[in-house]
Amino acid sequence: MHASQRQLFNQHFSQKRYAKVKELINTAYQKEVAFRISETPIFLTSQLRAQLLEACEEISETLLDPDFKKKSQAAILPGQEVPGEDDHTTFLQMDFGICDDGNGGLIPQLIEIQGFPTLYFFQELLARSFKEAYEIPSHYTSFFGGLDREGYIEKLRKVIVGNSRPENVILLEIDPHNQATAIDFYATEAAIKTPIKCISDIKKSGKDLYYINEQGKKIGVEKIYNRVIFDELERRPEFVKEYTLNDEVNAEFIGHPHWFSRISKHAMPLIKSKYNPYCSFLSDLKTIPDDLHNYVLKPLFSFSGSGVIINVTKEDIEKVTNPEHFMLQKKVHYQPAIQTVNVPTKCEIRMLMVWEKGAPRPVVVNNLVRLSKGEMVGVKYNKDKDWVGASVALHDARG
């Protein structure tokens, strides 16, 4: 990480400035954030930035394979088929653990990949709040590809809204106002004017979808910026009223649900890159490795880390009855590379990408960071710790 910028930040850090960050976030949309904001952004060196961008390019090649849809078809489970799939994903996220490269430096290692939108609009607010509260120089940015704030919002508006009127483009979720990520929904609505709708709000007339606005007027739905996942839809059937994702309708998905399935842990064994640790479908495993302490066992169809076995044993593997639904992945060892005012912190960087219609490949536009002092990245592993939680990576836009 950028040592001099880190040292400067730590010297000027204060709880008052940190409180200002949280105040800026919590008052932006009069919605208190539901997850912990870290005390600090991270600062990338030009070398680590270049590695992350190279990793995204290499890994994207797997998705450009003309046979990728065929290879990923098994990822779409029965009952989760959705009409209207497009040629490629619209949104793409790659999560990298920052690890020791064995030569005293750092290297990103792929942890997860996701064809589903994440906190695109909240991350803009978070970076802006850090920069304002800590008086970070304006040439430090979280954006990539030469984007500034206006260009970034416009790119997302073009991808999500396009030529439609914002009122005809809905952000669709289950019980959206009570989701942990609700603040991102409010940030999205503020930036591009797309209304936030629960799936239970959506009504059907034949194949046409509509909702009733605050004035009691029927508003047609042309596009669905989809934030619904089948896992939660199946857990909360009380929210399914007239419309469900499986219905054939006259509306376009901006982020088709199939890509959540296709570009997921299911895609990891297909990726060949120095930035992707060894992983294999359990069903393809010829022999069980002797050094299982160096591996993690992951169910392919789970969300937010549920069902992951960190300290895997031979017995854990042998009792799996559906090995085609699991993968064995080589562990990566996060480097505590972020110097704080006390104990160094580990980090995971999620590169946020978009793939516009007609574009030859996805491009990186922003990032998300999670800081951790626990065994794993996640709230339950970082309770009662400081300098952990949600963050963002900043880099010098001048080069």
Secondary structure, DSSP 8 states (H G I E B T S, - for coil): --HHHHHHHHHH--HHHHHHHHHHHHHHTT---SS-B-S--EE--HHHHHHHHHHHHHHHHHHH-TTHHHHTGGGS-TT---S---SS-SEEEEEEEEEE-SSSSEEEEEEEEESS--SHHHHHHHHHHHHHHHT--TTEES--TT--HHHHHHHHHHHHTTTS-GGGEEEEESSGGGSTTHHHHHHHHHHH---EEEGGG-EEETTEEEEE-TTS-EEE--EEEE---HHHHHH-GGG-SS--TTS--S-EEES-HHHHHHSSGGGGGG---TTS--EEEGGG-SS--S-GGGEEEEESS-STTTT-BSS--HHHHHT-S-GGGEEEEE---B---B--SSS-BEEEEEEEEE--TT-SS-EEEEEEEEEESSSSSSGGGSTT-SS-EEE-EEEETT-
